[in-house]
Amino acid sequence: MVHNVSWPTWKELQSNTIIVVVASVIISLFIFVMDFGFGITGDLKSTWKGAMGFIYGMF
């Protein structure tokens, strides 16, 4: 089995690891911004209720 596997070089492994780390950071920031925008993050006593809290507060 070891002879049939194509192992990546050290340079390829470093490059792919950097891609995965950068993609993970970008996706986590995107999710954080969405949560903050919709008012999901934070405690219930917070003054920021997000976009949905603002819309619901109008009615």
Number of C-alpha atoms within 10 A of each C-alpha: 4 6 6 6 7 7 10 10 9 9 9 11 12 12 11 13 12 12 11 12 11 12 12 12 11 12 12 12 12 12 12 14 13 15 14 16 16 16 20 17 16 12 10 10 7 9 10 17 21 17 15 12 15 13 10 10 9 6 5
